Amino acid sequence: MQAPWRGTWEKDGGALMNQCIHNIDLLRWMMGDEIEEVFAYTDRLNHPYIEAEDLGLALVKFKNGAYGMIEGTTNVYPTNLEETLYLFGEKGTVKAGGKSVNLIEEWRFADDTEDDEEVKAKFAENPPNVYGYGHIPLYKDVIKSIKNKHRPYIDAEDGRRALELVLAIYKSAKEGKPVKLPLYDFSTTEMHGNFKD
């Protein structure tokens, strides 16, 4: 374990809150952000030395009528193979994959307005690690927004909504029923004792 606070309900939560939060945020943003409800399962299968989950599965119902599925785990052998976001629609499919959702692997649309290979090449990154290149542009935008006194591209409210979704997943898994959003009163500390040793 990297640090004693990792995997605790008091300090952070498990795989969904730590390793998967950015992709959960990305799914929410790509699907229009507004969520009606979520139904989830979580479990601790292979990491008995942590309190929190090492596996989380959720079905998300968006207010716009779309559905999303979340699967997050730290149980992949020998190490995390990829992070993937699929978007399936009646007139198109997109797959963003790679180590940090940094490669457009599928770009297919019924109206064929752009060259698939050109889009894949233009928007692909080849980062040196799983963290990718995403942090530097965000830091620059925050600095610019402070200097110019305008709203940053990503603000604290955006982060709060990603956190809200993970907490709703935890609550659903604990209670065994769907949870409506917005979520008003739930904390990771309410998950204490959720997985029996």
LODOTI-242585 format. One record per residue (C-alpha): residue in three letters; x, z, y negated. Coordinates in steps of 0.02 Angstrom, whole numbers, plus 32768, in hexadecimal, padded with zeros to 4 digits. Layout:
REM residues N
ALAXZY;...
//
This chain:
REM residues 197
MET800080008000;GLN80447FD17F54;ALA800880697EF2;PRO7FA981077F22;TRP7F1480DE7EB2;ARG7EF480367F07;GLY7E5F802F7F7A;THR7E1180D07F36;TRP7D5F80E07EF9;GLU7D9781537E6D;LYS7E1480D97E20;ASP7DEC80267E4E;GLY7D897FF37EE9;GLY7DC07F7A7F6F;ALA7DDC7EC17F91;LEU7D4B7E847F26;MET7D7B7EEB7E8E;ASN7E377ECB7E9C;GLN7E627E287EF2;CYS7DBE7DC97ED8;ILE7D817DFA7E2A;HIS7DC57D5F7DD3;ASN7D747CE87E4E;ILE7CD17D487E45;ASP7CDC7D377D88;LEU7CFF7C7D7D9A;LEU7C677C637E0C;ARG7BF67CC07D95;TRP7C377C5B7CFF;MET7C2B7BB37D58;MET7B797BD47D90;GLY7B347BFD7CE4;ASP7B5A7CB87CE4;GLU7AAA7D017CF0;ILE7A877D557D97;GLU79DE7D8D7DD8;GLU7A127DEF7E72;VAL7A967E077EF7;PHE7A957E3A7FAF;ALA7B377E708000;TYR7B987EBB808F;THR7C407F108081;ASP7CAE7F5E8106;ARG7D597FA98124;LEU7D977F5581C2;ASN7E557F5781C4;HIS7E927FCE813E;PRO7E6680808173;TYR7EDE80C980F1;ILE7E6F8093805F;GLU7DC280D28030;ALA7D7B802D7FF3;GLU7D4C7F878043;ASP7DC37F058088;LEU7D317E8C80A5;GLY7CA07E608033;LEU7C167DDF804B;ALA7B8C7DBD7FCE;LEU7AFD7D467FAC;VAL7ADE7D2F7EF2;LYS7A3A7CED7EAA;PHE7A547CA47DFB;LYS79C97C9F7D7A;ASN79DB7BE17D6E;GLY79A17BD07E24;ALA7A4E7BB77E70;TYR7A997C217EFA;GLY7B4C7C577F14;MET7BAB7CA57FA4;ILE7C3F7D197F91;GLU7CBA7D3E801C;GLY7D4F7DAA7FF4;THR7DCA7DFF8068;THR7E797E418079;ASN7E747E288135;VAL7EBC7D78813F;TYR7F517D6381B3;PRO7FE07D53818A;THR7FB97D5080CF;ASN7F387D0A8057;LEU7F2F7C4F807B;GLU7ECA7C157FE6;GLU7E457C3C7F67;THR7DB97BBE7F62;LEU7D237B997EF5;TYR7CA77B1B7F39;LEU7C1A7AD67ECD;PHE7B987A757F31;GLY7B0E7A167ED8;GLU7A93798E7F03;LYS7AFA79117E9E;GLY7BAA79527EAD;THR7C2979C17F03;VAL7CC47A167EBE;LYS7D467A7A7F1C;ALA7DC77ADB7EBA;GLY7E457B277F31;GLY7EFC7B517F45;LYS7F537BF87F35;SER7F007C217E8F;VAL7E6A7BAA7E83;ASN7EE47B337E2F;LEU7EC67A8E7E8B;ILE7E307A1B7E7F;GLU7E2479E77F36;GLU7D7979947F32;TRP7D28793D7E9F;ARG7C9678D27EDA;PHE7BFE78A27E76;ALA7B6F78297E95;ASP7B8777D27DEC;ASP7C4477B47E05;THR7C6D77BA7D4C;GLU7D2377EF7D60;ASP7DAB77C57DDC;ASP7DB278547E5A;GLU7E6E784B7E72;GLU7E8E78457DB7;VAL7E2678E47D9C;LYS7E7F793C7E2B;ALA7F2A79117DE5;LYS7F0079397D30;PHE7EBB79E77D51;ALA7F2F7A217DDE;GLU7FB07AA87DC1;ASN80417AD77E2D;PRO80627B8B7DFA;PRO80F97BEA7E3B;ASN808A7C777E7E;VAL7FD77CAC7E9C;TYR7FC27CE17DE6;GLY7FCB7C2E7DA8;TYR7FDD7BFF7CF2;GLY7F377C437CB4;HIS7F727CE27C5E;ILE7FE17C947BD8;PRO7F577C297B88;LEU7EE37CC07B88;TYR7F657D2E7B33;LYS7F827CA77AB1;ASP7EC77C9A7A91;VAL7EB67D577A7B;ILE7F477D5B7A00;LYS7EFE7CC679A1;SER7E517D15799B;ILE7E987DB87955;LYS7EFE7D5C78D2;ASN7E6E7CE978A0;LYS7DE37D6978BA;HIS7D797D02792F;ARG7D2F7D2279DA;PRO7DA97D037A69;TYR7D7F7C857AF0;ILE7D6F7D147B6D;ASP7D397DBE7B2D;ALA7D167E6C7B73;GLU7C607E407B93;ASP7C977DB57C09;GLY7D007E337C69;ARG7C717EAF7C6D;ARG7BFE7E2E7CC0;ALA7C7C7E0F7D4C;LEU7C8C7ECA7D66;GLU7BCE7EDB7D67;LEU7BC07E5C7DF4;VAL7C417EB77E60;LEU7BE87F5C7E41;ALA7B427F0C7E71;ILE7B927ECE7F12;TYR7BCF7F7E7F38;LYS7B247FC97F13;SER7ACC7F497F80;ALA7B437F688010;LYS7B2C80258000;GLU7A6E801D7FF6;GLY7A567F8C8070;LYS79E07F2E7FFC;PRO79E57EAE7F6E;VAL7A167EEE7EC2;LYS79CE7EA67E22;LEU7A3A7E867D8A;PRO7A5C7EBF7D07;LEU7AA47F597D59;TYR7A9A7FF57CEE;ASP7AD7808C7D4B;PHE7B52807C7DDC;SER7C0980A77DF4;THR7C89808D7E7D;THR7C8E814B7E90;GLU7BE081407EDD;MET7C3080E57F70;HIS7C9081807FAB;GLY7C7A81978066;ASN7C2D80EA807D;PHE7CA480BF810C;LYS7CB581428193;ASP7D5E815C81E6;
//
